[in-house]
Amino acid sequence: MTIDHEGPVPLYRQLADLLRTKIADGTLPPNRPIPTEQRLMHEHEVGRDTVRKAIGILREEGFVIAIQGRGTFVAPRENSLEQS
């Protein structure tokens, strides 16, 4: 899955979907950090606000947790919505 810069779906939604898929398929395992903002910006050619909005969506959905001074991590399985 890639980001479609010309499509109708907002970039932050596409990025959130992409990260959610990687969490669901285990590419981004529980209790491990997600890529940094800088890396996501570079890999997907998006701005910082786009990355932050995408991560905000995943945080609200319970897929990731932010730890001050440490970064953003994939939430343990029992906290993610896929267990609902």
Secondary structure as GFF3:
##gff-version 3
##sequence-region A 1 84
A	DSSP	alpha_helix	11	24	.	.	.	ID=ss1
A	DSSP	alpha_helix	37	44	.	.	.	ID=ss2
A	DSSP	alpha_helix	48	61	.	.	.	ID=ss3
A	DSSP	beta_strand	64	67	.	.	.	ID=ss4
A	DSSP	beta_strand	71	74	.	.	.	ID=ss5
A	DSSP	three_ten_helix	77	79	.	.	.	ID=ss6
A	DSSP	three_ten_helix	81	83	.	.	.	ID=ss7
###
